[in-house]
């Protein structure tokens, strides 16, 4: 569209200003034209149009720009002053002007930072034109100063830091950017670098420097051109050397002062009385634990003592206590370990029946025990020869004929060592004992009972010490051949029954038993070399449930018994005496069986029950002796211990009386 010149175009703006804007224009006759603008609720687009005609600029108005304008002015303004006033009016109403040559765009402030704006390295004129400036910092970090300047930039403005070049990028009005430049110039001052030497009294210089360097370690993701603080340790005088500006040195000094403090030592001596554990064993464990933590050697002269893990641990057997000397942290660890070790350990009551069974009873009992149910089995030591078929076949046949064949096959192997085993309920044990006692073909060697704590070995020995000659010496006197001063050396050997058991209580109420059983006796064999002993031994490890019975056996011994029958006097006649005497020999096989039961005793109630069971067993035997006494023996001459229930009643009465006496004593009542 081509604009035409019209003589009325000069008066047209005056009419518009007078009617719509209330604009009173005053023209001076001077060479430079001036304006005295005043607006009362004038439309902002008409005001912008007037400013464009007055300043000669091409103005593009955003559609979002609208609203009334109020302006009161009494002073004539030239074109530059009028344009500066126009920018201030736009800023008050939330708009800004973006210049690009002679073209000006009027947009809302919130949209201005997303549009291309003029980039100026230096700003001298003060107005509200929207511009972008990059400010290079020399002494301080742009990232660190950014939080300080951000509140000074309005919401429609923008400020950010560029770490690579340590610069600030600001988009705002010229007036505000000039103000920010003045503030930045005051902040971006070169700091005075100095060095401080901080001597330590308690801490180690190397430790303090390592900790502070970790705190002051620069972040690689955060660029900075400011000089980092330099911190080193001087071991000769145990001091920290700091190089940096005043703020850096002051910050490091505060950290060093907080770290250079004496180590707190609370409750460095304790006496711990143990209830269950042995003081000597606990002290050994604690000393080993302290040694494993390791100790650091103290520093040289002038250095503070390093933090060492030290403790003095002693045990007192008379009071079963542990004496601890340590610092606060170590003391807490030691007390925690003591509490974990000083616990009530489970006990195991081991009951055993060691019996020799001979004749048919041996075969019958062994086979019945082995095949009475599915919890049985047998083992053998020498089945590698041709007799294997005689045993393997019947073993696979569970009928009566198979059992008889198995027994016959086992008995036919000379020197055979086999074993049968079974786990049964707790009531089987007394039944087995009574059955063995009632049979004349059995010989109960021992019924030991052992009560021991978990993982502790228990040993019982029943027998005698037999002297065995180990050497002899004789000397011949001077000038003679008669021996003088003969003497012999002897050693003593235990002969009898030895039972050694070590229980290990597992989770789930099962017990692992390490068993070593030895039965030895003197052999009826004369030897010029000395005494001959028979020895049968079992050493094994078994797993049984709480209260169940296991049987170990198969230690077979062949014994040939020779007997002679004579008629007095007549059997002594030469030649004819053979008719009045006879000799016979009999081979007897004896099998050594061990019935063993393990009962876990975790508290006093279980221990009391086990004691009551043994007590009643002894009383029952005494009652049996009284019933089977001879007619010449009075009933009262056979002693019988009281019933267990009577003992419990008597004990309860004593405890009640003791509690009553203690209560009276606490109340101060004389006894």
Order of alpha helices (4+ residues) and beta strands (2+ residues): alpha-beta-alpha-beta-beta-alpha-beta-beta-alpha-beta-beta-alpha-beta-beta-alpha-beta-alpha-beta-beta-alpha-beta-alpha-beta-beta-alpha-beta-alpha-beta-alpha-alpha-beta-alpha-beta-beta-beta-beta-beta-beta-beta-beta-alpha-alpha
